[in-house]
Amino acid sequence: AVEDYRLELAATAGDGSRHYAYVFHSSELTRAFTADYVRFSGAAQRIIAERYEVGFLDNGAGLDELRLNNSGVDILDRTKVRLHVVVFGVLHRLVTEDDLEGAGFAPVKDGPVRLIRGERGGFAYGALFQERNEVDLSDLSIPGARIERVRFSWDFNAEVLDVATPTATTSLEASLGGGVATPTLTTYLDANLSEPVIIDGQPDEVPAEPVPAWRQVSHATGTIVFVADLSSLGGTQRNYYKDDGSLDSGDTGDGRSYGDAGFEVEDPNTSFSLDTKLLVLPPTFEDVGEAYADALATPPAVMAEWQLAPGWLGRKVHLPLVRR
């Protein structure tokens, strides 16, 4: 027996067009396609997708590798977590991603289109990497402790400073039939900035408020758009950005900050859920963050309709209607 469902996708973003997909379920059907947009390498603890590869910290509490568009270039130092803990209102302790226990990698549901990682809901697609973390700060194994401040951010490494072989020319040079190509530098842009800043290990003026709805990092190997849902964190929320290549002995990872971008919250709620999405695009230095963030915020609506199996009960007759 074959069960047939029609899925209708109606997108409110983009051109608003409707698309249809047919889903069949049967013990008699066999897989006839070979496409695989995302897969999990258990030996390397790495997700390998069509447009990116990500690798995880040994404790699973974050990422420490990111390669874009089959470039083979790892541009990520690590994702960072900072929990500023106050014990009995007197003692202060800093908890980082190195002190945490991650959600783990099992169980992993590895399909050809989507990968589901862990029990807390991490998803990976060909171009989209999505994490959902349920945090309960009351579970801290420190008596009398409360969280005074929390920070989540993505910190890049010195690879973002490298200049790739340039291909772009200015419009004036193009009108003259060529010219010397302009070097390509890594840039950071968010919803608070009218112009991007260059990630070069030198401090920049990036507004701390409000928390931007999106962030965009453009590198020679690809462009990344970040969005996060902070609605359940509460507290006083601020944008966090640090571009400083000087050595910080108190930092984690390589001890330096290259375009370290994220958010921090003063007096957060005791428990919250954090949804983050990273969309990987081909290299572009145009301002595309807002458009893609809008698309991520308004996913297509899905309507499912069961269709009868072939046979006289499943046949439909369509009669023309003539209005006079």
Secondary structure, DSSP 4 states (H G I P E B T S, - for coil): --EEEEEEEE-SSTT--EEEEEEEE-TT--------SEEEETTTTEEEESSEEEEE-TTSSSEEEEEETT---B-EEEEEEEEEEEETTTEEEEEEGGGS----S-SEEE-SS-EEETTTTEEE-SSEEEEEEEEEGGG-SSTTEEEEEEEEEEEE-GGGGPPBPP----HHHHHTT--PPPPB--EEEETT-SS-EE-SSS------SS--S-EEEEETTEEEEEEEE-TTT-SEEEEEEEEE-S--TTSSTTS-EEEEEEEEEES--SEEEEEEEEEEESS--S--HHHHHHHHHSPPEEEEEEEPPSSTTT----------
